[in-house]
Amino acid sequence: MDDLSAYTPVIDRFLNGTMPRLNHARHLDVANILIHLPHGRTLVHLGLMITAIRAGVPDKYSREITDGYLDQLDGTLPPLERFADILGERVS
């Protein structure tokens, strides 16, 4: 398994439903991180469900759509700079 410790704040924010600027591209970046973890696909689903529930739109989450995008991921870890708003000075 890759060393994903630099992404820990990103993972934590996603899984507690407080990821800022969560658009489609950022969803895919986070998913490309999570699929490197044990049960990564499940974690992606969980994070999206939590995000939708916290936003007051639980019906916006779709397992089928999410699975379709997960099947297309290549697993490339995104540059840490894409999460500078979360990582702050940790981005080199």
C-alpha positions in Angstrom: 0.0 0.0 0.0 1.2 3.5 -0.8 2.1 5.9 2.0 -0.9 8.1 2.0 -0.1 9.9 5.2 0.2 13.3 3.5 -3.5 12.9 2.4 -4.8 12.1 5.9 -6.4 15.6 6.4 -8.1 15.2 2.9 -9.4 11.8 3.8 -10.7 12.9 7.2 -12.5 16.0 5.7 -14.1 13.8 3.0 -15.3 11.1 5.4 -16.8 13.6 7.8 -18.6 15.4 5.0 -16.8 18.7 5.3 -14.7 18.7 2.2 -14.5 22.3 0.8 -15.0 23.0 -2.9 -16.3 19.5 -3.5 -17.0 19.4 -7.2 -16.8 16.5 -9.6 -13.1 16.8 -10.3 -12.4 16.8 -6.5 -14.6 13.8 -6.0 -12.5 11.9 -8.5 -9.2 13.1 -6.9 -10.4 11.9 -3.5 -11.6 8.6 -5.0 -8.2 8.1 -6.6 -6.7 8.4 -3.1 -9.2 6.2 -1.3 -9.0 3.3 -3.7 -5.5 2.7 -2.4 -6.9 1.9 1.1 -8.4 -1.4 2.2 -12.1 -1.1 1.5 -11.5 2.0 -0.5 -14.6 1.7 -2.7 -16.7 1.4 0.4 -15.1 4.5 1.9 -15.8 6.5 -1.3 -19.5 5.5 -1.0 -19.6 6.3 2.7 -18.0 9.7 2.2 -20.4 10.6 -0.6 -23.4 9.4 1.5 -22.3 11.5 4.5 -21.7 14.5 2.3 -25.1 14.3 0.7 -26.8 13.8 4.1 -25.0 16.7 5.7 -26.0 18.9 2.7 -29.6 18.0 3.2 -29.9 16.1 -0.2 -29.5 12.4 0.7 -31.3 11.4 -2.5 -28.5 13.0 -4.6 -26.2 10.1 -3.8 -26.3 7.2 -6.2 -24.5 3.9 -5.7 -24.9 3.1 -9.4 -23.4 6.4 -10.7 -20.6 6.2 -8.1 -19.7 2.7 -9.1 -19.6 3.7 -12.8 -17.1 6.4 -12.0 -15.1 4.2 -9.7 -14.8 1.6 -12.4 -13.1 4.2 -14.6 -10.5 5.4 -12.1 -6.8 4.8 -12.9 -5.6 5.1 -9.3 -3.2 8.0 -10.0 -2.7 9.9 -6.8 -3.5 13.6 -7.4 -0.8 16.2 -6.6 -1.0 17.5 -3.1 -1.2 21.1 -4.4 -4.8 20.3 -5.5 -5.6 20.2 -1.8 -3.6 23.3 -0.7 -6.8 24.8 0.8 -6.9 21.8 3.3 -3.2 21.0 3.6 -1.9 24.6 3.9 1.8 24.7 4.6 2.2 20.9 4.3 2.2 21.3 0.5 5.8 21.6 -0.6 
